[in-house]
Amino acid sequence: MKKLKELLSDTLVYGISTVLARFINYLLVPFYTDVFKPGQYGIVGLVYAGITFLNVIFTFGMESAYLRYAEEREKAKDVFKTLQLGLLASASILAFLLWLFAPAIMPLMSLEPETKDFYLFMIGILWFDTLSIIPFAELRLVRKSVLFAIIKTGNVLINIALNFYLILSLDWGIEAVFFANLIASGITTLILWIITARMWDGSWDQPILRKALLFGLPFVPAGLGYAINESLDRFLLNNYLSQDTITQLYGAEFDTESIVGIYNACYKLGVFMLLLVQMFRMAWQPFFLRHAKDPEAKSLFSDVFRYFNVAAGIVFLVIALFVEQIVQIRVPLLDAYLIGQDYWMGLNIVPALLGAYWFQGWYMNFSAGIFIEEETSVLPKITLIGATVTVVANLIMIPFLGMMGSALATLTSYACMAFLLFRRSRAVYPVPYQMGRAFLMILIAGALVLLQPSLTTWIGSEWISGFILLFIGVGSIAPLGLLKRSNS
């Protein structure tokens, strides 16, 4: 129980900072959806989708490699200096190549020539963010979670302040979104380098770099698969959703960029489940590496999985059952809805996206055995399958279901990846995860959300039906996750 409290403590610190930072940053969504048309917000979504893809290539899986090899503190400074210098060189080369081949790359990102300034801002953001990952990993490894939280939150506050100033005071357009991000990332990276300056006392060690690359490179295709699951749908919607389908599903007044903008805004509502998964991941990876050699480690990891599913189930039910009420919350100071009314037509995709992130949380849980046994070479194979599922499912469903097709493709892909990683993890590091209970929790939550429209029609109130189903859901899921049975 002491170790679970340790994990909970770190999760809460990382979580509060992540939730606070995300919540503050999320204030930009009602702001953007109030001042930008869906077509303009679609361009923002396309650029950040590109950042998601390219960030994986820029970082080479070095965050995970650092956490793995800097755990031995007598070598930590050598690992830090070696990986930082390696990333500085590689990020600079990649940034130059992106600039040099901009005319060829921009069309692949569905960006028009007049958006080149946005593209250049994107390159700068990638460069700064790459040079901050090792310092952030060092803070996590030595459990300086409060300092980590302060810096993360400060980054978001700078970003938001600049957005408001540039758009409201200087009347900038969507270029303000990327310029503000660039400045915030630059300041954050500078602060991190100052804080971790003592780590530069180490020595360059080429064998360490070789080991780190062998460990980290398998995470690149895995990361690209994650990027495909998270971001490729924007590009596919923009290129494979015909105007005829748009007219049939949504109306003749919409075009592809508008649909991408609406999808991108409603996708943000998945942030509530994503926050849970991310704050768990921040604490989970250092936690299971610290306790991997404990005699009760496998039982401990099983308990963590059960508790995670209880938390995920509650988040899923609250957001999915009350999403239409949540978006109507008016944000103080902005005098705007949480998401602008022009974007509400896409709310039906939210439960599918919440479910996708729930499965992503499973994937994070199952990764423990893969890390502990250093079986990371399996990750590219699983990711390739997941990415293939994403692409194929999108291409099949977008022409018929539009935005919902992309959301269901994301859900299907994450479910497949979680199941495949579970099978492999069980083979190399068997943990009694009690999968029957876990699947039952998801089935209960999903069934209750599907039942809501019928119950609302019968009762006549969305609020009452939502609270009834929430009460039933929590009452069913909590005992499944909190009660431990040795024979289950």
N, C-alpha and C positions, 0 to 999 in steps of 0.2 A: 504493500500500500504506500510505503514511503516513496518508492520509485515512481508510482503512478502520480503521486502528489507533485513530485519533481517535474514530471512531464506536463502535468496540468499547469503548474506554475509558469514554466517556460512558454507553454502554449498560450496562456492568458496574457503574458507580457507581450509576446510577439503578436498575439491576436488583437489585443487592445490597440497596439500601435498600428497594425495592419488594418483593422476595422476603422480606426480613427482616420488613418491616412486615406483609405479607400472611401470612407464616408465623406470626408472633406473634398476629396477629388471627385466624388460622385455628384457633388453640388454643381460641377461643370455640366453634367448631363441635362438637368432642367434649364440651365443657362444656355447651353448650345441649342437645345431643341426649341428654345424660345426665340433666340436671335437668328438661327440659321434655318433655312428651308431643308426638307429631307434630302434634296439633291446635293446641297452643299455638305451636309453631314455625311452623306455617302462618300464623298472624297476623303473626309477625315478618316472614315472607317477603312478605306482602301490603303491609305498611307500607313496607318497603324497596323494593319494586317501585314504589310511589307516589313515593318519593324519587327513584328513577331517572328517572321521567317528568318530575316537576316541576323537577328540577335543570336539565334542558335548557331549560325555559321561563325559569327564573330567570336563567340566565347569558347568553342571547342570542348565543351563539357568540363572546363577547368574548375568551376565551382565545386562540383562533386569530387573531382580529383584532389582539390585542396583539402576538403573536409576529410578525405580518406587518409592522406599522407601527412598532413600537418597535425594530426591527432598526437603523433609522437613529438612532444614539444621541444625536445632537444634539437630536432631538425626543422622546426617550424619556420625559422627565419630563412634558411636556405630554400625551403619550398616556396615561401612567399616571394622572395626576390626573383627566383628563377621563373615562376609562373607569371609574375607581373611584367618582367622584361619580355617574356615570350608574347604575352598578350599585347603589350605596347607595340611591338614590331608587327605582329600579324594584323592588328586592328588598323594600323596606319596604312599598311599595304592594301588591305581590303577597301578601306575608305577611298584611297586613290583610284583603285580599279572601278569602284562604283561611280566615281566622278567621271572617269575617262570613258566608260561605256554607257553613260546615261542615256544617249539616244536609242540604244538597243534595249536597255533594261526598263525604261519608263513605260513603253507600250505593254510589256509583260505584266506590269502592275496596273494596267488599265488607266494610266495617268496621261493626260494630254500635255503637249509641249508647254502650254502656258502655266502649268503647275510645277515647273522645274525648281522654283524657289522652295517649294514644299519638299521636293526630293532632296535638295541640298541640306535643308534643315534636318531631314531624316538621317542623312549620313553623319552629321555632327552628333545627333542624339545617340546613335549607335556607338560612335567612338567613345564618348564620355561614359556611357553605361557599361561598356566592356571593361573600362579601366576601374570601375567601382566594384566589380563582382568579387574579387579576391579580398579587398578590405572588408566588405560586408560579410564574407564567409568567415574571416578571422574573428569578427565581433561575435558571430554566432557560435563559433567553436569555443571561445573562451567565456561564453555565457554573459557577454555584456549586452544583454537584451534591452536594457533601458536606454543605453546609448544608441543602440541600433534603432530603437523606436523613435527617439528624438530626431535622428538624422532623416529617417524615412518620412516622418511627419513634416519636418522642415522643408524637405524637397517638395512635398505636395502644397504646402502653404505658399512657397515662392511661386510655384507654377500657377496656382489659382490667382494670387494677387496680380501677377503679370497679365493673365488672361483678362481679368476685369479692367485693369488699367488700359491695356492696348485696345480692347474692343469698345469699352464704354467711353473712355476719355479721348483716345486717339482715333477712334472710329476705324480700326483695322478690321479686315475680314478674317477668313479662316486661316490666313498665314499667321495670325496671332497665336493660334493653338500650338503650332510647331515651334515658333520662335520662343515662346514662354517655356516650353518643355526643354528646349536646347539650353537656355540660360540656367534653369533649375538643375538640370543634369550636370552642367559644368561646375556650378557652385558645390553641389553635393560631392562630386568626385574630388575637387580640391580639398574640401574638409576631410574626407576620408583619407586622402594621402597624408595630410598633416597628422591626423590622429594615429595612423599606423606607421609613421616615419621610422620608428625604432625597429620595425621589422626589416628595413632595408640594410641592417647590419649584417645580414647573412651573406652567403657566397653563391655565385652562379654555379649550378650543379647540373651538367648536361644529363647524367643518368637519371636524375629526378625528373627532368623535363620529359625524358623518354618514357619513364614509368607513368607519369601523369597523362601523357598523350595516349598510351596504350589503355589506360583506365578510362580516360575521359572521352576519347573519340567515339566509342560505341554509343555515347549519349547524344552525339550529333544527329545521327539518323533518328534516334528516339525523340530528340527535341524537334526535329523537322516534322516528325509524325504528329507531335503535339501541336506544332504550328499549323499543320494541315487541318487537324481537327478543330482548332480554334479560329482559324482565319481564312482558309481556302474557300469557305462557303461564300464569303463576300465577293471574291473574284468569280466564282462559278455563277452566283446569282446575277452578277453584272454582265456575264457573257452568254449564259445559257437559258436565261429566263426571257422568253419571247414577249413582244408587245401584245400579241394576241392572248397569251396566257395571263399577262398582267391585267388586260382589259376584262377578261372573263372572271378573274379571281378578285380583283380590287377596284377596277374602274378605269375608264379611258383617260382620266386626268393624271395618272401616274406613269412614270417611266422607270427604267432600270435603276438609275442612280437614286431615285426617290425610294424605291423598294429596298435598296441596299442601306440607305440612311435609316429607314424605319426598322429594318431588321437589326441594324447595328445598335440603335437606341434600345429596343426591347431586349436584345441580347444582354445589355448591361444589367438587367434585372436578375440575371443569373449570378450577379456579383455576391449576393447574400450566401449562396452555397459555396461559391468560389472562395470567399473569405474564410469560411470554415476550413476548407481543404488547404488553403495556403498557410493559414496560421498553424494548422496541425503539421503541415510539412516542415515548416521552419523549425519546430521543436522536435519533430519525430526523427529526422535523420541523425542529428547528433545524439539523440536519446538512445536509439537502438544500437548505434555503434558503441556507445559507452557501456551498454549492458549486454552486449552480444555473448559475452563469456560467462554471464551469470548462470547458475544451474537452473534457475526458474525462468529463464528468458522466454522460452516458447509459451509458457502459460501466461506470462506477463503480456506478450504481444497479442495473444488471443483475447485477453481482457480489454486491451486497448481497442481492438477491432470492434468488439461488442459495444463499448461506450461510444466510439465514433459513430456507429450506425444509429444509436439513439439520438445523438445530437443532429446528425444529418436528416433523420426522419422528421424531427420537429421543425427544422428549418424548411424542409421541403413542404410540409403541410401548411405552415404559416404563410409562406410566400405564394404557393400555388392556389390556396383557397381564398386568399384576400388580395390577389394581384390587382384587380380592378379598383379596389378601394385604396391600395397603396399608391398607385400612380396619380390619384386625385389629391394626394397630400400637397398642400401648397408650401413652398419653401420660403421661410422668412427672409426678408430683405430683397429677394429676387422677385417676389410676387408672381411666381410661376409654378405650374404643376411640376411634380417630380419628373414626369415626362410630358412634353407638350402634347396637346390633344391631337395634333396632326399625325402622331405616331402610335396612337392607341390601337389602331387596327391590327397591329402585330402582336398583341398581348397573348394570343393563344399559343405562341411558341414557348412561353416561359416554363410551363411544367416539364416539357421535354428537355430543355436546357438544364433545369435544376437536376433532373434525373441523370443527365450526362455527367455533371460535376460530382454527383453522389458516387457514380462508378469510378470517376477519377480518384476519389478518396479511397476506394477499394484498392486501386492500382498503387497508390502511395503506401498503403498498409502492406501489401504483398511484396513491395520492393525490398523490405527488410532482409529477407533471406537471400535475395540476389546480391545485395551489397555485402552482407556478412560473408558469404561464400565466394565473393569476387567473381560472380557469374554474369557480369554486365554485358558480355558478348551476346547474350540472348535478347537484349533489349532492341537492337536494330531489327531483328526478325519479327518480333511482336509488333513493333511500330510499323514496319512495312505492311503487315497484314491490316493493322488498324487504319493506316493511311489509304490503303487500297479500298477498304470498306467505305471510308469517307467519300472518296472520289466517285466510286461506282454508285453508291447510294444517292449521292447528290445528283449525279447525271441522270439517274433513273427517276428520282422523285421530283426534282425541281420543275420539269415541264408540266407536271400534273398538280403538284401541291404548293409550288412556290416557296415561300419562307418556311412553311411547316415542313416541307421536304428536307430543307437544309438542317432544321432543328432535329428531326428524326434521324437523319444521317449521322449527326454528331452523337446522339444518344446511342445508336447502334454501334458506332465505332468504339466509344469508350467502354461499353459493355463487353465487346469482344476482346479488347485489350486487357481488361481486368481479369476476365476468365482465363485467357491464355497465360498471363503472368502468374495467376493463382496456381495453375497446373505445374508450371515450371518451378515456382518457389516451393511448392509442396514436395517436389521430387528432390530438391537439393537441401531443403531446410524445412522439414515438415512442422507446421504449427497447427494446433487444433482450432481452426477458425470458426467452427460451428456454422457452416455455410447455409444449412437449412433454415436456421433462424434469420440469417441475414437476408436471404431471398424473400422470406415471408414478410419481413419488415418493408421491403420495397414493394411487394405486391399489395400489401395493405394500404400503404400510402398512395400508390397509383390508383387503386380501385376507388378509394374515397374521393380523390380528385375527379375521376370520371363520373362518379355518382352525383357530384355537386349540382350540375344543371337540372337534373330530374328532381332532386330534393328541393332546389330553389323554386322550381315551378309549382311543386306541391305545397310548399310552405308559404311562398310569396315573399320571402325576404332572403337576400343574399347573405346578410350579416348572420341571421339566425342559423341558416343552413351551414354556413362556414364554421360557426362555433360548435355546432353539434358534431360535425365531421371532425373538427380538430380535437374535440374531447374524446371521441371514439378512437381516433388515430393515436393520440398520445397514450391513452389508456391501454391500447393494444401493443404499441411498439416498446414503450418503456419497460414493461416486465420482461419482454423477450430479450432486451439488451442488458438489463441490470441484474437479473437473476441468473446466477451461475449454476450450471448443472454439469456435474462431472461425467454424466453418461450421455450428454447430447453432442 
